[in-house]
Amino acid sequence: MLYNPTGVERLPPQLEDGWPAEMPTGFSRWGPRTPLWVSFSADNGETWPWKVVLEEGPGEYSYPTAVQSKDGTLHITHTYNRVAIRHAAVPEGAIEELCRA
């Protein structure tokens, strides 16, 4: 699972009943887009005990996606400050080793 472990604690009144026609100035509906984590589950998503930080610090790390190639490598991409796309390749053996720890 790829995600930003952040969120908005409480929605402003304008959003309680759905999306307004225009977003209030200075308000980001989704909260910060940092850090960016990848988590792994060994029990079909019941628990996610293994976490790896892909990005952290100032910036916007968003729209993550992942695919697994035939050789088992996990390819992860995400936007980097909305000006570039970053790619990480995680070998299947590294994931298995992490999940054994």
Contacts in CASP RR format, 6 or more apart in sequence:
PFRMAT RR
TARGET T0000
AUTHOR 0000-0000-0000
METHOD contacts of the structure
MODEL  1
MLYNPTGVERLPPQLEDGWPAEMPTGFSRWGPRTPLWVSFSADNGETWPW
KVVLEEGPGEYSYPTAVQSKDGTLHITHTYNRVAIRHAAVPEGAIEELCR
A
1 38 0 8 1.000
1 39 0 8 1.000
1 40 0 8 1.000
1 41 0 8 1.000
1 48 0 8 1.000
2 36 0 8 1.000
2 37 0 8 1.000
2 38 0 8 1.000
2 54 0 8 1.000
2 64 0 8 1.000
2 65 0 8 1.000
2 66 0 8 1.000
2 76 0 8 1.000
2 78 0 8 1.000
3 36 0 8 1.000
3 37 0 8 1.000
3 39 0 8 1.000
3 64 0 8 1.000
4 30 0 8 1.000
4 32 0 8 1.000
4 33 0 8 1.000
4 34 0 8 1.000
4 35 0 8 1.000
4 36 0 8 1.000
4 37 0 8 1.000
4 61 0 8 1.000
4 62 0 8 1.000
5 35 0 8 1.000
5 37 0 8 1.000
6 31 0 8 1.000
6 32 0 8 1.000
6 33 0 8 1.000
6 34 0 8 1.000
7 30 0 8 1.000
7 31 0 8 1.000
7 32 0 8 1.000
8 29 0 8 1.000
8 30 0 8 1.000
8 31 0 8 1.000
12 24 0 8 1.000
12 27 0 8 1.000
14 20 0 8 1.000
14 24 0 8 1.000
15 29 0 8 1.000
23 29 0 8 1.000
33 59 0 8 1.000
33 60 0 8 1.000
33 61 0 8 1.000
33 62 0 8 1.000
34 55 0 8 1.000
34 56 0 8 1.000
34 57 0 8 1.000
34 58 0 8 1.000
34 59 0 8 1.000
34 60 0 8 1.000
34 61 0 8 1.000
35 53 0 8 1.000
35 54 0 8 1.000
35 55 0 8 1.000
35 56 0 8 1.000
35 57 0 8 1.000
35 61 0 8 1.000
36 53 0 8 1.000
36 54 0 8 1.000
36 55 0 8 1.000
36 56 0 8 1.000
36 61 0 8 1.000
36 62 0 8 1.000
36 64 0 8 1.000
36 78 0 8 1.000
37 51 0 8 1.000
37 52 0 8 1.000
37 53 0 8 1.000
37 54 0 8 1.000
38 51 0 8 1.000
38 52 0 8 1.000
38 54 0 8 1.000
38 64 0 8 1.000
38 66 0 8 1.000
38 76 0 8 1.000
38 90 0 8 1.000
39 48 0 8 1.000
39 50 0 8 1.000
39 51 0 8 1.000
39 52 0 8 1.000
40 48 0 8 1.000
40 49 0 8 1.000
40 50 0 8 1.000
40 51 0 8 1.000
40 95 0 8 1.000
40 98 0 8 1.000
40 99 0 8 1.000
41 47 0 8 1.000
41 48 0 8 1.000
41 49 0 8 1.000
41 50 0 8 1.000
42 49 0 8 1.000
42 99 0 8 1.000
50 98 0 8 1.000
50 99 0 8 1.000
50 101 0 8 1.000
52 98 0 8 1.000
54 61 0 8 1.000
54 64 0 8 1.000
54 76 0 8 1.000
54 78 0 8 1.000
54 88 0 8 1.000
55 61 0 8 1.000
55 78 0 8 1.000
55 80 0 8 1.000
55 86 0 8 1.000
59 81 0 8 1.000
60 79 0 8 1.000
60 80 0 8 1.000
60 81 0 8 1.000
60 82 0 8 1.000
61 78 0 8 1.000
61 79 0 8 1.000
61 80 0 8 1.000
62 78 0 8 1.000
62 79 0 8 1.000
62 82 0 8 1.000
63 78 0 8 1.000
63 79 0 8 1.000
64 76 0 8 1.000
64 77 0 8 1.000
64 78 0 8 1.000
65 76 0 8 1.000
65 77 0 8 1.000
65 78 0 8 1.000
66 74 0 8 1.000
66 75 0 8 1.000
66 76 0 8 1.000
66 77 0 8 1.000
67 74 0 8 1.000
67 75 0 8 1.000
68 74 0 8 1.000
68 75 0 8 1.000
68 92 0 8 1.000
69 75 0 8 1.000
71 92 0 8 1.000
72 91 0 8 1.000
72 92 0 8 1.000
73 89 0 8 1.000
73 90 0 8 1.000
73 91 0 8 1.000
73 92 0 8 1.000
74 89 0 8 1.000
74 90 0 8 1.000
74 92 0 8 1.000
74 95 0 8 1.000
75 87 0 8 1.000
75 88 0 8 1.000
75 89 0 8 1.000
75 90 0 8 1.000
76 87 0 8 1.000
76 88 0 8 1.000
76 89 0 8 1.000
76 90 0 8 1.000
77 85 0 8 1.000
77 86 0 8 1.000
77 87 0 8 1.000
77 88 0 8 1.000
78 85 0 8 1.000
78 86 0 8 1.000
79 85 0 8 1.000
79 86 0 8 1.000
80 86 0 8 1.000
END
